[in-house]
Amino acid sequence: TFKGMTSLTRSDQGGESYFVDEELSAQKISALLSSGREAEVLTGIKWLLGMMTKGKDCRSYFAAVVKNVVAPSVEVKKLVYLYVSEYGNVDDTCRSLVLLSVNS
C-alpha cells in the first residue's frame, strides 16, 4: 500500500485533488487502471505518477497503463505518455509493449 500522500489541490482547476490522504493497494490501482470509466483511470494514473515522483518503482503497472493509450480522453493520453516516457525503455518487455501500443 502507498501511505503518506499529501493532499495537494490546484485552485486554478476548481480544487481538483491530485493526491488524496488514503491508502491504495496494488490491486486497487490495477482495478482503477482497468476500469472503463475515465475518472477512475485518471485517478489510477495520477497515483502512479505521484508515486514515480517520490521515487517508487511503478514498472509492474506498465501493461495496465499502456492499454489506456487508446482512451478517448486527451488528458488520459497525456498522462499515459508521461508514464511511458519514463518506463518505455527500461527492458525488452516494456519496449515491445510500447511498440505494440503505438501501432494499435
Biopython code that builds the backbone (N, CA, C, O; Angstrom):
import numpy as np
from Bio.PDB.StructureBuilder import StructureBuilder

atoms = [
    (1, "THR", "N", (0.825, -1.187, 0.000)),
    (1, "THR", "CA", (0.000, 0.000, 0.000)),
    (1, "THR", "C", (0.865, 1.244, 0.000)),
    (1, "THR", "O", (2.009, 1.234, 0.455)),
    (2, "PHE", "N", (0.300, 2.296, -0.513)),
    (2, "PHE", "CA", (1.015, 3.562, -0.570)),
    (2, "PHE", "C", (0.466, 4.467, 0.526)),
    (2, "PHE", "O", (-0.726, 4.772, 0.556)),
    (3, "LYS", "N", (1.346, 4.890, 1.421)),
    (3, "LYS", "CA", (0.925, 5.707, 2.554)),
    (3, "LYS", "C", (1.570, 7.077, 2.467)),
    (3, "LYS", "O", (2.573, 7.267, 1.779)),
    (4, "GLY", "N", (0.982, 8.023, 3.172)),
    (4, "GLY", "CA", (1.619, 9.303, 3.359)),
    (4, "GLY", "C", (1.489, 10.273, 2.195)),
    (4, "GLY", "O", (2.262, 11.227, 2.106)),
    (5, "MET", "N", (0.541, 10.056, 1.311)),
    (5, "MET", "CA", (0.358, 11.007, 0.227)),
    (5, "MET", "C", (-0.267, 12.270, 0.819)),
    (5, "MET", "O", (-1.220, 12.187, 1.593)),
    (6, "THR", "N", (0.250, 13.399, 0.469)),
    (6, "THR", "CA", (-0.299, 14.641, 0.977)),
    (6, "THR", "C", (-1.373, 15.152, 0.050)),
    (6, "THR", "O", (-1.370, 14.863, -1.147)),
    (7, "SER", "N", (-2.270, 15.896, 0.594)),
    (7, "SER", "CA", (-3.374, 16.423, -0.186)),
    (7, "SER", "C", (-2.930, 17.713, -0.863)),
    (7, "SER", "O", (-2.676, 18.718, -0.200)),
    (8, "LEU", "N", (-2.842, 17.675, -2.172)),
    (8, "LEU", "CA", (-2.474, 18.839, -2.953)),
    (8, "LEU", "C", (-3.659, 19.229, -3.816)),
    (8, "LEU", "O", (-4.267, 18.376, -4.463)),
    (9, "THR", "N", (-3.982, 20.482, -3.829)),
    (9, "THR", "CA", (-5.077, 20.924, -4.683)),
    (9, "THR", "C", (-4.589, 22.035, -5.581)),
    (9, "THR", "O", (-3.619, 22.730, -5.277)),
    (10, "ARG", "N", (-5.281, 22.189, -6.695)),
    (10, "ARG", "CA", (-4.972, 23.267, -7.626)),
    (10, "ARG", "C", (-6.181, 24.164, -7.709)),
    (10, "ARG", "O", (-7.232, 23.760, -8.208)),
    (11, "SER", "N", (-6.039, 25.365, -7.229)),
    (11, "SER", "CA", (-7.173, 26.282, -7.219)),
    (11, "SER", "C", (-7.571, 26.710, -8.623)),
    (11, "SER", "O", (-8.714, 27.111, -8.844)),
    (12, "ASP", "N", (-6.636, 26.630, -9.585)),
    (12, "ASP", "CA", (-6.961, 27.042, -10.935)),
    (12, "ASP", "C", (-7.849, 26.035, -11.658)),
    (12, "ASP", "O", (-8.367, 26.335, -12.733)),
    (13, "GLN", "N", (-8.034, 24.842, -11.086)),
    (13, "GLN", "CA", (-8.918, 23.851, -11.689)),
    (13, "GLN", "C", (-10.042, 23.491, -10.738)),
    (13, "GLN", "O", (-10.468, 22.337, -10.694)),
    (14, "GLY", "N", (-10.519, 24.443, -9.990)),
    (14, "GLY", "CA", (-11.647, 24.200, -9.125)),
    (14, "GLY", "C", (-11.346, 23.302, -7.937)),
    (14, "GLY", "O", (-12.256, 22.673, -7.397)),
    (15, "GLY", "N", (-10.099, 23.229, -7.524)),
    (15, "GLY", "CA", (-9.736, 22.446, -6.352)),
    (15, "GLY", "C", (-9.652, 20.955, -6.606)),
    (15, "GLY", "O", (-9.793, 20.164, -5.674)),
    (16, "GLU", "N", (-9.426, 20.557, -7.838)),
    (16, "GLU", "CA", (-9.306, 19.134, -8.126)),
    (16, "GLU", "C", (-8.159, 18.561, -7.323)),
    (16, "GLU", "O", (-7.053, 19.102, -7.333)),
    (17, "SER", "N", (-8.416, 17.483, -6.636)),
    (17, "SER", "CA", (-7.397, 16.868, -5.789)),
    (17, "SER", "C", (-6.600, 15.852, -6.588)),
    (17, "SER", "O", (-7.168, 14.904, -7.131)),
    (18, "TYR", "N", (-5.300, 16.040, -6.664)),
    (18, "TYR", "CA", (-4.451, 15.118, -7.407)),
    (18, "TYR", "C", (-3.997, 13.955, -6.552)),
    (18, "TYR", "O", (-3.786, 12.858, -7.069)),
    (19, "PHE", "N", (-3.844, 14.163, -5.276)),
    (19, "PHE", "CA", (-3.461, 13.107, -4.360)),
    (19, "PHE", "C", (-4.366, 13.202, -3.152)),
    (19, "PHE", "O", (-4.692, 14.294, -2.688)),
    (20, "VAL", "N", (-4.759, 12.079, -2.660)),
    (20, "VAL", "CA", (-5.663, 12.078, -1.516)),
    (20, "VAL", "C", (-4.995, 11.380, -0.342)),
    (20, "VAL", "O", (-4.071, 10.584, -0.514)),
    (21, "ASP", "N", (-5.477, 11.693, 0.849)),
    (21, "ASP", "CA", (-4.919, 11.089, 2.054)),
    (21, "ASP", "C", (-5.616, 9.770, 2.339)),
    (21, "ASP", "O", (-6.390, 9.664, 3.290)),
    (22, "GLU", "N", (-5.347, 8.774, 1.524)),
    (22, "GLU", "CA", (-5.870, 7.443, 1.750)),
    (22, "GLU", "C", (-4.885, 6.442, 1.182)),
    (22, "GLU", "O", (-4.000, 6.797, 0.402)),
    (23, "GLU", "N", (-5.041, 5.222, 1.568)),
    (23, "GLU", "CA", (-4.149, 4.180, 1.085)),
    (23, "GLU", "C", (-4.778, 3.498, -0.123)),
    (23, "GLU", "O", (-5.983, 3.249, -0.142)),
    (24, "LEU", "N", (-3.982, 3.204, -1.107)),
    (24, "LEU", "CA", (-4.432, 2.437, -2.254)),
    (24, "LEU", "C", (-3.531, 1.219, -2.395)),
    (24, "LEU", "O", (-2.309, 1.346, -2.459)),
    (25, "SER", "N", (-4.131, 0.057, -2.442)),
    (25, "SER", "CA", (-3.358, -1.173, -2.613)),
    (25, "SER", "C", (-3.010, -1.343, -4.089)),
    (25, "SER", "O", (-3.566, -0.668, -4.955)),
    (26, "ALA", "N", (-2.101, -2.237, -4.352)),
    (26, "ALA", "CA", (-1.714, -2.516, -5.735)),
    (26, "ALA", "C", (-2.905, -3.035, -6.532)),
    (26, "ALA", "O", (-3.054, -2.712, -7.710)),
    (27, "GLN", "N", (-3.752, -3.837, -5.894)),
    (27, "GLN", "CA", (-4.935, -4.361, -6.570)),
    (27, "GLN", "C", (-5.918, -3.246, -6.907)),
    (27, "GLN", "O", (-6.535, -3.270, -7.973)),
    (28, "LYS", "N", (-6.071, -2.283, -6.026)),
    (28, "LYS", "CA", (-6.992, -1.162, -6.263)),
    (28, "LYS", "C", (-6.483, -0.303, -7.419)),
    (28, "LYS", "O", (-7.272, 0.122, -8.263)),
    (29, "ILE", "N", (-5.189, -0.046, -7.467)),
    (29, "ILE", "CA", (-4.632, 0.741, -8.564)),
    (29, "ILE", "C", (-4.813, 0.009, -9.883)),
    (29, "ILE", "O", (-5.170, 0.628, -10.886)),
    (30, "SER", "N", (-4.575, -1.295, -9.902)),
    (30, "SER", "CA", (-4.787, -2.083, -11.121)),
    (30, "SER", "C", (-6.245, -2.036, -11.553)),
    (30, "SER", "O", (-6.544, -1.933, -12.742)),
    (31, "ALA", "N", (-7.156, -2.114, -10.578)),
    (31, "ALA", "CA", (-8.584, -2.042, -10.896)),
    (31, "ALA", "C", (-8.952, -0.679, -11.471)),
    (31, "ALA", "O", (-9.747, -0.598, -12.407)),
    (32, "LEU", "N", (-8.387, 0.384, -10.925)),
    (32, "LEU", "CA", (-8.651, 1.729, -11.451)),
    (32, "LEU", "C", (-8.150, 1.858, -12.886)),
    (32, "LEU", "O", (-8.838, 2.418, -13.740)),
    (33, "LEU", "N", (-6.961, 1.344, -13.149)),
    (33, "LEU", "CA", (-6.389, 1.431, -14.488)),
    (33, "LEU", "C", (-7.166, 0.593, -15.497)),
    (33, "LEU", "O", (-7.194, 0.926, -16.682)),
    (34, "SER", "N", (-7.795, -0.483, -15.047)),
    (34, "SER", "CA", (-8.548, -1.366, -15.938)),
    (34, "SER", "C", (-10.010, -0.956, -16.065)),
    (34, "SER", "O", (-10.758, -1.526, -16.860)),
    (35, "SER", "N", (-10.405, 0.023, -15.290)),
    (35, "SER", "CA", (-11.792, 0.479, -15.317)),
    (35, "SER", "C", (-12.122, 1.120, -16.656)),
    (35, "SER", "O", (-11.249, 1.689, -17.312)),
    (36, "GLY", "N", (-13.350, 1.028, -17.047)),
    (36, "GLY", "CA", (-13.784, 1.677, -18.278)),
    (36, "GLY", "C", (-14.163, 3.132, -18.070)),
    (36, "GLY", "O", (-14.423, 3.852, -19.034)),
    (37, "ARG", "N", (-14.196, 3.566, -16.825)),
    (37, "ARG", "CA", (-14.589, 4.945, -16.523)),
    (37, "ARG", "C", (-13.370, 5.859, -16.533)),
    (37, "ARG", "O", (-12.351, 5.575, -15.904)),
    (38, "GLU", "N", (-13.499, 6.951, -17.254)),
    (38, "GLU", "CA", (-12.383, 7.885, -17.416)),
    (38, "GLU", "C", (-11.889, 8.427, -16.077)),
    (38, "GLU", "O", (-10.681, 8.523, -15.859)),
    (39, "ALA", "N", (-12.804, 8.781, -15.184)),
    (39, "ALA", "CA", (-12.406, 9.354, -13.893)),
    (39, "ALA", "C", (-11.569, 8.374, -13.074)),
    (39, "ALA", "O", (-10.611, 8.775, -12.413)),
    (40, "GLU", "N", (-11.926, 7.097, -13.115)),
    (40, "GLU", "CA", (-11.173, 6.104, -12.360)),
    (40, "GLU", "C", (-9.794, 5.860, -12.966)),
    (40, "GLU", "O", (-8.813, 5.701, -12.240)),
    (41, "VAL", "N", (-9.720, 5.832, -14.284)),
    (41, "VAL", "CA", (-8.428, 5.670, -14.962)),
    (41, "VAL", "C", (-7.524, 6.851, -14.638)),
    (41, "VAL", "O", (-6.338, 6.672, -14.361)),
    (42, "LEU", "N", (-8.077, 8.050, -14.671)),
    (42, "LEU", "CA", (-7.288, 9.245, -14.324)),
    (42, "LEU", "C", (-6.763, 9.166, -12.896)),
    (42, "LEU", "O", (-5.607, 9.498, -12.634)),
    (43, "THR", "N", (-7.611, 8.727, -11.980)),
    (43, "THR", "CA", (-7.181, 8.594, -10.587)),
    (43, "THR", "C", (-6.017, 7.618, -10.470)),
    (43, "THR", "O", (-5.036, 7.902, -9.784)),
    (44, "GLY", "N", (-6.120, 6.476, -11.132)),
    (44, "GLY", "CA", (-5.050, 5.479, -11.078)),
    (44, "GLY", "C", (-3.745, 5.977, -11.658)),
    (44, "GLY", "O", (-2.682, 5.773, -11.073)),
    (45, "ILE", "N", (-3.818, 6.630, -12.805)),
    (45, "ILE", "CA", (-2.593, 7.135, -13.441)),
    (45, "ILE", "C", (-1.979, 8.259, -12.613)),
    (45, "ILE", "O", (-0.757, 8.337, -12.485)),
    (46, "LYS", "N", (-2.810, 9.122, -12.055)),
    (46, "LYS", "CA", (-2.293, 10.211, -11.222)),
    (46, "LYS", "C", (-1.590, 9.662, -9.981)),
    (46, "LYS", "O", (-0.565, 10.197, -9.559)),
    (47, "TRP", "N", (-2.137, 8.601, -9.401)),
    (47, "TRP", "CA", (-1.476, 7.983, -8.262)),
    (47, "TRP", "C", (-0.116, 7.434, -8.665)),
    (47, "TRP", "O", (0.870, 7.612, -7.950)),
    (48, "LEU", "N", (-0.067, 6.768, -9.812)),
    (48, "LEU", "CA", (1.212, 6.215, -10.269)),
    (48, "LEU", "C", (2.230, 7.320, -10.527)),
    (48, "LEU", "O", (3.390, 7.202, -10.129)),
    (49, "LEU", "N", (1.812, 8.372, -11.177)),
    (49, "LEU", "CA", (2.734, 9.481, -11.438)),
    (49, "LEU", "C", (3.204, 10.114, -10.135)),
    (49, "LEU", "O", (4.360, 10.520, -10.020)),
    (50, "GLY", "N", (2.317, 10.198, -9.165)),
    (50, "GLY", "CA", (2.711, 10.707, -7.848)),
    (50, "GLY", "C", (3.734, 9.819, -7.178)),
    (50, "GLY", "O", (4.686, 10.303, -6.567)),
    (51, "MET", "N", (3.533, 8.517, -7.297)),
    (51, "MET", "CA", (4.486, 7.583, -6.703)),
    (51, "MET", "C", (5.818, 7.632, -7.444)),
    (51, "MET", "O", (6.875, 7.492, -6.829)),
    (52, "MET", "N", (5.775, 7.829, -8.762)),
    (52, "MET", "CA", (7.014, 7.959, -9.543)),
    (52, "MET", "C", (7.809, 9.174, -9.087)),
    (52, "MET", "O", (9.035, 9.114, -8.992)),
    (53, "THR", "N", (7.123, 10.272, -8.806)),
    (53, "THR", "CA", (7.837, 11.474, -8.373)),
    (53, "THR", "C", (8.462, 11.283, -6.997)),
    (53, "THR", "O", (9.404, 11.986, -6.632)),
    (54, "LYS", "N", (7.934, 10.333, -6.242)),
    (54, "LYS", "CA", (8.506, 10.026, -4.930)),
    (54, "LYS", "C", (9.598, 8.975, -5.021)),
    (54, "LYS", "O", (10.178, 8.596, -4.004)),
    (55, "GLY", "N", (9.890, 8.495, -6.238)),
    (55, "GLY", "CA", (10.980, 7.553, -6.423)),
    (55, "GLY", "C", (10.589, 6.089, -6.343)),
    (55, "GLY", "O", (11.464, 5.225, -6.300)),
    (56, "LYS", "N", (9.304, 5.791, -6.322)),
    (56, "LYS", "CA", (8.856, 4.394, -6.265)),
    (56, "LYS", "C", (8.918, 3.771, -7.656)),
    (56, "LYS", "O", (8.742, 4.457, -8.663)),
    (57, "ASP", "N", (9.170, 2.470, -7.700)),
    (57, "ASP", "CA", (9.207, 1.749, -8.963)),
    (57, "ASP", "C", (7.788, 1.306, -9.320)),
    (57, "ASP", "O", (7.179, 0.517, -8.598)),
    (58, "CYS", "N", (7.276, 1.806, -10.415)),
    (58, "CYS", "CA", (5.903, 1.517, -10.837)),
    (58, "CYS", "C", (5.862, 0.726, -12.141)),
    (58, "CYS", "O", (4.856, 0.754, -12.851)),
    (59, "ARG", "N", (6.942, 0.023, -12.460)),
    (59, "ARG", "CA", (7.001, -0.746, -13.706)),
    (59, "ARG", "C", (5.985, -1.866, -13.760)),
    (59, "ARG", "O", (5.571, -2.260, -14.850)),
    (60, "SER", "N", (5.573, -2.385, -12.636)),
    (60, "SER", "CA", (4.650, -3.520, -12.629)),
    (60, "SER", "C", (3.282, -3.166, -13.207)),
    (60, "SER", "O", (2.502, -4.061, -13.533)),
    (61, "TYR", "N", (2.985, -1.893, -13.336)),
    (61, "TYR", "CA", (1.701, -1.452, -13.883)),
    (61, "TYR", "C", (1.790, -1.102, -15.368)),
    (61, "TYR", "O", (0.835, -0.576, -15.939)),
    (62, "PHE", "N", (2.921, -1.389, -15.989)),
    (62, "PHE", "CA", (3.170, -0.929, -17.354)),
    (62, "PHE", "C", (2.078, -1.367, -18.336)),
    (62, "PHE", "O", (1.554, -0.542, -19.085)),
    (63, "ALA", "N", (1.740, -2.636, -18.336)),
    (63, "ALA", "CA", (0.741, -3.136, -19.285)),
    (63, "ALA", "C", (-0.629, -2.498, -19.041)),
    (63, "ALA", "O", (-1.341, -2.171, -19.990)),
    (64, "ALA", "N", (-0.993, -2.324, -17.779)),
    (64, "ALA", "CA", (-2.287, -1.722, -17.452)),
    (64, "ALA", "C", (-2.351, -0.261, -17.884)),
    (64, "ALA", "O", (-3.409, 0.219, -18.292)),
    (65, "VAL", "N", (-1.230, 0.446, -17.798)),
    (65, "VAL", "CA", (-1.202, 1.853, -18.210)),
    (65, "VAL", "C", (-1.189, 1.966, -19.726)),
    (65, "VAL", "O", (-1.916, 2.782, -20.292)),
    (66, "VAL", "N", (-0.377, 1.163, -20.386)),
    (66, "VAL", "CA", (-0.223, 1.261, -21.838)),
    (66, "VAL", "C", (-1.528, 0.972, -22.569)),
    (66, "VAL", "O", (-1.786, 1.567, -23.615)),
    (67, "LYS", "N", (-2.350, 0.079, -22.044)),
    (67, "LYS", "CA", (-3.602, -0.212, -22.741)),
    (67, "LYS", "C", (-4.551, 0.982, -22.749)),
    (67, "LYS", "O", (-5.514, 0.998, -23.515)),
    (68, "ASN", "N", (-4.294, 1.974, -21.910)),
    (68, "ASN", "CA", (-5.117, 3.185, -21.882)),
    (68, "ASN", "C", (-4.692, 4.227, -22.914)),
    (68, "ASN", "O", (-5.261, 5.317, -22.962)),
    (69, "VAL", "N", (-3.699, 3.903, -23.737)),
    (69, "VAL", "CA", (-3.249, 4.837, -24.758)),
    (69, "VAL", "C", (-4.341, 5.068, -25.809)),
    (69, "VAL", "O", (-4.324, 6.083, -26.505)),
    (70, "VAL", "N", (-5.275, 4.145, -25.925)),
    (70, "VAL", "CA", (-6.363, 4.283, -26.898)),
    (70, "VAL", "C", (-7.598, 4.948, -26.296)),
    (70, "VAL", "O", (-8.644, 5.005, -26.942)),
    (71, "ALA", "N", (-7.489, 5.442, -25.086)),
    (71, "ALA", "CA", (-8.616, 6.103, -24.433)),
    (71, "ALA", "C", (-9.025, 7.344, -25.222)),
    (71, "ALA", "O", (-8.174, 8.014, -25.807)),
    (72, "PRO", "N", (-10.306, 7.650, -25.242)),
    (72, "PRO", "CA", (-10.760, 8.833, -25.982)),
    (72, "PRO", "C", (-10.356, 10.159, -25.331)),
    (72, "PRO", "O", (-10.330, 11.192, -25.999)),
    (73, "SER", "N", (-10.046, 10.135, -24.053)),
    (73, "SER", "CA", (-9.707, 11.352, -23.324)),
    (73, "SER", "C", (-8.277, 11.801, -23.619)),
    (73, "SER", "O", (-7.336, 11.012, -23.530)),
    (74, "VAL", "N", (-8.128, 13.058, -23.965)),
    (74, "VAL", "CA", (-6.809, 13.625, -24.227)),
    (74, "VAL", "C", (-5.990, 13.671, -22.937)),
    (74, "VAL", "O", (-4.778, 13.461, -22.964)),
    (75, "GLU", "N", (-6.643, 13.943, -21.817)),
    (75, "GLU", "CA", (-5.926, 14.011, -20.540)),
    (75, "GLU", "C", (-5.329, 12.649, -20.174)),
    (75, "GLU", "O", (-4.194, 12.571, -19.705)),
    (76, "VAL", "N", (-6.096, 11.582, -20.390)),
    (76, "VAL", "CA", (-5.589, 10.236, -20.120)),
    (76, "VAL", "C", (-4.403, 9.949, -21.030)),
    (76, "VAL", "O", (-3.390, 9.423, -20.571)),
    (77, "LYS", "N", (-4.512, 10.283, -22.300)),
    (77, "LYS", "CA", (-3.424, 10.039, -23.250)),
    (77, "LYS", "C", (-2.149, 10.766, -22.839)),
    (77, "LYS", "O", (-1.056, 10.210, -22.947)),
    (78, "LYS", "N", (-2.279, 11.996, -22.372)),
    (78, "LYS", "CA", (-1.102, 12.766, -21.950)),
    (78, "LYS", "C", (-0.431, 12.137, -20.732)),
    (78, "LYS", "O", (0.795, 12.067, -20.659)),
    (79, "LEU", "N", (-1.238, 11.680, -19.778)),
    (79, "LEU", "CA", (-0.672, 11.061, -18.589)),
    (79, "LEU", "C", (-0.035, 9.716, -18.924)),
    (79, "LEU", "O", (0.995, 9.360, -18.353)),
    (80, "VAL", "N", (-0.640, 8.969, -19.843)),
    (80, "VAL", "CA", (-0.036, 7.716, -20.297)),
    (80, "VAL", "C", (1.308, 8.008, -20.951)),
    (80, "VAL", "O", (2.278, 7.284, -20.732)),
    (81, "TYR", "N", (1.367, 9.066, -21.754)),
    (81, "TYR", "CA", (2.624, 9.455, -22.401)),
    (81, "TYR", "C", (3.705, 9.753, -21.365)),
    (81, "TYR", "O", (4.854, 9.344, -21.536)),
    (82, "LEU", "N", (3.350, 10.457, -20.300)),
    (82, "LEU", "CA", (4.326, 10.755, -19.244)),
    (82, "LEU", "C", (4.859, 9.470, -18.620)),
    (82, "LEU", "O", (6.061, 9.330, -18.390)),
    (83, "TYR", "N", (3.959, 8.543, -18.352)),
    (83, "TYR", "CA", (4.362, 7.270, -17.758)),
    (83, "TYR", "C", (5.250, 6.490, -18.722)),
    (83, "TYR", "O", (6.301, 5.981, -18.332)),
    (84, "VAL", "N", (4.824, 6.397, -19.986)),
    (84, "VAL", "CA", (5.567, 5.622, -20.978)),
    (84, "VAL", "C", (6.928, 6.246, -21.254)),
    (84, "VAL", "O", (7.900, 5.526, -21.480)),
    (85, "SER", "N", (7.014, 7.561, -21.238)),
    (85, "SER", "CA", (8.301, 8.206, -21.479)),
    (85, "SER", "C", (9.301, 7.887, -20.363)),
    (85, "SER", "O", (10.511, 7.909, -20.588)),
    (86, "GLU", "N", (8.802, 7.596, -19.183)),
    (86, "GLU", "CA", (9.680, 7.225, -18.067)),
    (86, "GLU", "C", (10.093, 5.756, -18.130)),
    (86, "GLU", "O", (11.263, 5.433, -17.923)),
    (87, "TYR", "N", (9.153, 4.874, -18.412)),
    (87, "TYR", "CA", (9.418, 3.442, -18.326)),
    (87, "TYR", "C", (9.504, 2.733, -19.679)),
    (87, "TYR", "O", (9.721, 1.522, -19.708)),
    (88, "GLY", "N", (9.347, 3.420, -20.767)),
    (88, "GLY", "CA", (9.298, 2.789, -22.079)),
    (88, "GLY", "C", (10.579, 2.138, -22.542)),
    (88, "GLY", "O", (10.545, 1.277, -23.421)),
    (89, "ASN", "N", (11.683, 2.515, -21.993)),
    (89, "ASN", "CA", (12.968, 1.982, -22.450)),
    (89, "ASN", "C", (13.701, 1.232, -21.337)),
    (89, "ASN", "O", (14.929, 1.144, -21.350)),
    (90, "VAL", "N", (12.960, 0.700, -20.389)),
    (90, "VAL", "CA", (13.569, 0.048, -19.231)),
    (90, "VAL", "C", (14.079, -1.346, -19.560)),
    (90, "VAL", "O", (15.208, -1.694, -19.212)),
    (91, "ASP", "N", (13.250, -2.149, -20.233)),
    (91, "ASP", "CA", (13.667, -3.505, -20.591)),
    (91, "ASP", "C", (12.973, -3.923, -21.885)),
    (91, "ASP", "O", (12.178, -3.164, -22.438)),
    (92, "ASP", "N", (13.272, -5.129, -22.365)),
    (92, "ASP", "CA", (12.731, -5.598, -23.639)),
    (92, "ASP", "C", (11.216, -5.718, -23.631)),
    (92, "ASP", "O", (10.565, -5.405, -24.628)),
    (93, "THR", "N", (10.650, -6.164, -22.525)),
    (93, "THR", "CA", (9.193, -6.303, -22.436)),
    (93, "THR", "C", (8.509, -4.949, -22.574)),
    (93, "THR", "O", (7.522, -4.813, -23.298)),
    (94, "CYS", "N", (9.036, -3.960, -21.882)),
    (94, "CYS", "CA", (8.454, -2.617, -21.957)),
    (94, "CYS", "C", (8.586, -2.045, -23.369)),
    (94, "CYS", "O", (7.650, -1.429, -23.879)),
    (95, "ARG", "N", (9.730, -2.245, -23.992)),
    (95, "ARG", "CA", (9.915, -1.763, -25.368)),
    (95, "ARG", "C", (8.909, -2.396, -26.320)),
    (95, "ARG", "O", (8.341, -1.713, -27.173)),
    (96, "SER", "N", (8.688, -3.694, -26.177)),
    (96, "SER", "CA", (7.731, -4.401, -27.032)),
    (96, "SER", "C", (6.314, -3.887, -26.821)),
    (96, "SER", "O", (5.574, -3.685, -27.784)),
    (97, "LEU", "N", (5.935, -3.674, -25.565)),
    (97, "LEU", "CA", (4.595, -3.171, -25.282)),
    (97, "LEU", "C", (4.394, -1.760, -25.823)),
    (97, "LEU", "O", (3.312, -1.419, -26.302)),
    (98, "VAL", "N", (5.438, -0.947, -25.744)),
    (98, "VAL", "CA", (5.316, 0.415, -26.284)),
    (98, "VAL", "C", (5.113, 0.362, -27.790)),
    (98, "VAL", "O", (4.262, 1.074, -28.324)),
    (99, "LEU", "N", (5.883, -0.473, -28.485)),
    (99, "LEU", "CA", (5.728, -0.588, -29.932)),
    (99, "LEU", "C", (4.347, -1.101, -30.308)),
    (99, "LEU", "O", (3.743, -0.611, -31.262)),
    (100, "LEU", "N", (3.848, -2.072, -29.575)),
    (100, "LEU", "CA", (2.513, -2.594, -29.851)),
    (100, "LEU", "C", (1.441, -1.532, -29.614)),
    (100, "LEU", "O", (0.492, -1.427, -30.390)),
    (101, "SER", "N", (1.585, -0.756, -28.562)),
    (101, "SER", "CA", (0.574, 0.260, -28.271)),
    (101, "SER", "C", (0.592, 1.391, -29.283)),
    (101, "SER", "O", (-0.459, 1.931, -29.627)),
    (102, "VAL", "N", (1.767, 1.755, -29.760)),
    (102, "VAL", "CA", (1.873, 2.826, -30.747)),
    (102, "VAL", "C", (1.274, 2.367, -32.084)),
    (102, "VAL", "O", (0.659, 3.161, -32.796)),
    (103, "ASN", "N", (1.454, 1.101, -32.415)),
    (103, "ASN", "CA", (0.931, 0.583, -33.670)),
    (103, "ASN", "C", (-0.553, 0.294, -33.635)),
    (103, "ASN", "O", (-1.146, 0.051, -34.687)),
    (104, "SER", "N", (-1.182, 0.311, -32.466)),
    (104, "SER", "CA", (-2.613, -0.005, -32.398)),
    (104, "SER", "C", (-3.481, 1.204, -32.631)),
    (104, "SER", "O", (-4.707, 1.099, -32.606)),
]
sb = StructureBuilder()
sb.init_structure("model")
sb.init_model(0)
sb.init_chain("A")
sb.init_seg("    ")
for serial, (resi, resn, name, xyz) in enumerate(atoms, 1):
    if name == "N":
        sb.init_residue(resn, " ", resi, " ")
    sb.init_atom(name, np.array(xyz, "f"), 0.0, 1.0, " ", f" {name:<3s}", serial, name[0])
structure = sb.get_structure()
